[in-house]
Amino acid sequence: MPVNTSAILRRTLAAAVALPLLTLTACSYGSKAKDDDPGQKVAAGAKKIDGLDSVKIGYFGNLTHATALVGQQKGFFQKELGATKVKPSVFNAGPSEIEALNAKSIDIGWIGPSPAINGYTKSDGKGLRIIGGSASGGVKLVVNPKKITSLKDVKGKKIATPQLGNTQDVAFLNWIAEQGWKVDAQSGKGDVSVVRTDNKVTPDAFKSGSIDGAWVPEPTASKLVAEGGKTLLDESTLWPDKKFVITNIIVRQDFLRDHPEAVEAVLKASVETNKWINANPEEAKAAANKQLAADSGKALPAAVLDPAWKSIQFIDDPLAATLNTEAEHAVKAGLLKQPKLDGIYDLTPLNKVLKAAGEPTVSDAGLGVK
């Protein structure tokens, strides 16, 4: 199926305007990692980077953020930051992470494309930069096979997405439009009922029959399959080369300006982590699950973890061209005004790290800092 670029854009930008679903902690934003996290052990004789006591890193408890999960669990971030401590915070929603970034509660974050776009445009291009990629894929439409046996059967059914305007919400709205069906983006009412549901709640909603399916990221998609659902569509099949950005790395612009060595250290750790993940997939999968358990108190069962892991690609390339397409989709969905994305990327630090590692550099698709 050919990709509708405007539809993808709607998906990305819509995610950016979604309301946060996170239950806030005393720090006002993400939940903090435990102080005894093995990923925070400082090597003897290590020195601080850029004179910083800590670097505050945000990510989600999703397998699509496994670079951050594994990097934390295996100590890649702490190794590169020396005596500058890693201070991780875990989020459930992109808008909450953007709020934390704007409030300087985090410095660097792993995040989906839609909230990154929204955060950039709402700050008139002054709040953040995308400095690297992390993952592609890992998004599926999973349905109740007793109610839906083909794509055309989705019409008239209740399908969940994680939240209004999030990356998967925009993608689903775009796909609906490509079928020739109509849905009001804000209310979710129309030829398909789009039910915005927290990923933590979606499996129970699916079991109870209150939804007929969901367009969701991993591991939620595999949780639904474990509950008897069937994968009807893998979003990667809608994209050229089956690649589309699902997770980027962002940084506060003032932090990038004032602490370039710390940013470069985190990017080096990310590149090293992705290399290790791809060379050691089974160990990496276990490490990601161990960090999920440390962050949430619960590990994923093998029946969910194994299929979810297989559907995600861990890459350094931010796939900038697909982000631009996703932004166009969000605009078409009516969830975002035409954005000015020039300057959203600064891939100079990443390309420096990649070049030093003997890896090919990556493109900002003309959306980089001039």
N, C-alpha and C positions, 0 to 999 in steps of 0.2 A: 504494500500500500504506500503510495507516495506521501511524503511529509508535507503537511500544510503549514508553512512557516508562520503565518499569522496566528494559527491556532496554538502553536507551541509558545509563542510569545505571551498569549493571554494566560497560559498556564503559569509561566514563570512569574509574571508581575502580580497575578492574583494572589499568589502565595505570600507576596510581600505585604499585602494589605490585611492579611488575616489577623483575627484577634488572637492573642496569646492564650494557650491552653495550660500553661505551666502553673503549678501551685508554687507560689513564691516562698522562699525561705527567709531567714533573718537577714541574709545579705541582700535581699530584695530581688534577686534574679535567680541564677541557677543554683542547684544544690551543690555543695562543695564536696570534693573528694576527701577521703579519710587521710589524716596526717601520717598514718603508717603505711600508706600506699607504697608498694615496692618500687613503683615507677618514679618515686621522688627521692630516692637515695642519692646523696651527693658523694662523688668520688673523693678520696683523700687528696688534699693538695689542689683541688679544683679552684679556679678563680671565677669571680663574677663577670658576666658579660655586660658591657656598657655601664658598669657600676650599679646595675639593678639588683635589688634584693630578690625580686620575683618577676616572672612573666605570667600574666593571667590568661589562661587558654580556655575557650568554651567549645563544647561539642554536644551532640545529641547521643542518647542511648540507643542508637540505631546501627545496624550493621553497615549501612551506607556511610557511616562515619568511622569505619573500622580503622582507617589510618590513624585517627586520633586515639581510638581505643587501644590499639596494639602499641602505638608509639608511647602511650602512657604506661601500659602494663609492662612492656619490655624495657622501659627506661631510655628509649632513644632520645626523647626530648630533654630529659635531665642530663644525659651524657653530653649533648651539644651545648647546653646552657651552663655547664660547669657548676659553680657555686650559686648561681642565680636559680632560686627554687621555682619549680613549675607549680602554679596554683590553678588547678583545673576546676571548672564549673560545668555541670551537666544541665542541659535544657531539653524541654519537650517541644518547643515551638520556635520557629525562626524569628517572628516579631519580638519575642522576649529576649532573644539573644541580641538582636539589633538594639533594643532598649539598653541592654547591659553594656554593649559596646559604646553607645552614645554617652552613657553615664560613667564611662571609664571603669566599670566593674570588671570588664575583660579587655585585653589588649588585642588578642588574635583569636579568631574563631573558625570552626568548621561549620558550614551552613549551606543550605540549598540556594539555587539561583534566584528564585523569586524574592525572598526577603533581602538578598544582597542587592538586587536591582532596586527594590523599593527603598531600602535604606540609603542607597546612593542618590536616587532622584529626590527623595524627600529632604535631603540635606543640601540640595543644589550642587551635588558633586563634591561636597566638602567633608563628608563623614567617614567614608571608608574607601579602600581599594581592594580589589580582588588580586591576590598575589600568587595564587597557585590553584591547581586542581587536586582532586583527591579520589573521586569515584565516578563511574558511569554505570547506568543500568539499575537493576534492582527494584523495578516498579512493575506491578502486574494488576490486571483486572481479574479478580477471583470471584466466582459466582456460585450460587446454590444450583447444582446440576438438575435438581428436581423442578426448578422454576425457570431456568435459563439453559438452553442447549445450544444456542447459536448467538452470534453478535446481534442479529436483528431482534432477538427476544429481549434485549436490554431495554427496548422501548417500553414505557409503562411501568418499569420496575423501580425499586428503591435501592440506590447505589450510594455507598458511603465514600467520602473523601476525608482526609485528615482535618481540614479546616478551610473556611472561606478564603479563597485567594492563595492558598498554599500551592506549591509546585504541582502536586498531583491533582489538586482541584482544577487548576488552569488546564492541565493536560486533558483531563476528562471532559471539561467544558468544550475544549477544542475538538476532541474526538466526536462528541455529540453533534457539534455543528457540522463536522465533515459527513455525518450520516444524513444530514438534511433535517435533523430534529431541532426543536427550539426549546430552550430553557432560560428562564430569567436567572442571570448569574447571581444576583444578590439573594433572592429567596430560595433558589434551587428548585423552583416549581416549573413544570412544563411537561414535555413529552417523556422525560425521565425525571424522577425525583432524586435530586442530589442532596444527600443527607450528610451534613458536616459533623463528623464524629471523631473524638480523640482516639488515636491509635490504640490506647490502652483499653478503651471501651469496645472497640469494633469487634473483636472476637466474640464477646458476650452478646452483642447485638445480633451478630450473625447466627449464633447458636439459638437465640430466642426467636429468630425469624422476623425481627423488626426491620432488618435490611435483607435485601436479596443478593447483595454482593458488595464489593468495594474495590476502588482503584487506589492502591496503597503501596508504600515502600516495604522493603524487607526490614525486619523479619515478620511484620504483620501479615504480609501476603502468605507466607508459608504457615503461619499460625492458622489462617483460615482454611488452607488446604488440609492441615492436620485435623480440622474440625469437620471435614467432609466436603469442603469446597473444591472447585475445579478451576484451574487457570484457563481463562478464556482468551486472554491476550497479554502478551509481554510487550510493554511499551517500546522496548529496544527495536522491535520489528518495524516500528513506524519511522525510524531514523536511518539516514545514510550510514553505512558501515556498522549499523546497530549500536552507535555510540551517541550518547547525549549526556550533558552535565547533570549530575544529581547532587554532587557535593563540591563546594569550592572552599578555599581558604581566604579569609578576609582579615584586614588589619585596620585599626584606626589610623587615619592619615597622620595625625600628630605623633603617634608612636612610631610609625614608619620613618618619619622625618628625624625624630630625636634619638631613635635607638636602632639604627640600621643593622648593627652587628647582631643584636638579639633577634631581629626579624630573619636575618640570614641563617642564624643558628636553628631557628624553628623550621625553616624551609629545608635546611640540610637534613634535619631529623626526619621530616616528612618524606623526603626523597629516599633516605636510607630505610625508613619503615616500609614504604611501598615496595622497594627492592626486596626486602626480607620477606614480606608477605607473599610476593609472587614466586619467590624461590622456595618458600616453606609453607605452602598453603594449609596443611593440616595443623602444624604448630601455630600458625597465625590465627586460624579459626579458633583454636582452643584459647589462645591469648585474648582474643577479642571477647570471647564468651566469659572468660575469667574476669575481665574488666567490667563487662556488663553486670556480672554478679556483684562485684565490689561496689558499683555505682547504684544498683537498684535493689540489691539483696536477692536477686533471682537469676540464675543462669537459664539459657535456652535449652530445651531438650533436643537431642540429636535429630528427631523427626522434623524439627523446625529449622535448626541451625544448618544442617547439611544442604538442603535444597536452596535455602536463602543465600548461603555463601556462594554457591555456584553461579548465581545470576548477576553477581556484581563484579565489575572490573576495577582494579585499583591502579590509578594512573596519576602522573604528575601534570599532564596536559589539562588545562582548564576548559578545553573545547569551546573556546570563545565564540566561534561562529554559531554554535547551538544555543548559547546564552542569548545572543542577539535574536535568534529565531523565537526563542521562548518569550522574550519581551514583546515581540510583535503579536504573539498569541494572546498575551494578557491584555494588550490594547484592543484587539478585536473582540475580546470577551466583554469589553466595557469595564474592566476592573482597574484599568490604568490609562492615564493620558499618555500620549506619545512621549516616551522618555528620551532624554539626551544622555546617551551612554558613553560618549567620548570621554576618555580618561578614567573609566571605571577600572581598568587594569593597569597594574605596574608589575610587569613580569621581569624587569631587569634583575632583581635579586635572585629569582628562581632560575633564570637562564644562566646567571653566574655560577650558581650551585650545580646546575646540570652540566655545564661546560667543564667544570672542574672534575666532575664525576665521569666524564667521557660519554655523557648521554646527549642525544640531540636536543636542541633548544625548541621552545614552543612559541606559537603565534598568539598575538592578542587580537587578531582579525580586524585590525585598524581601530580598535577601541582603547588603545593604550595611551598613557600619559605622553604628551608631545614634548 
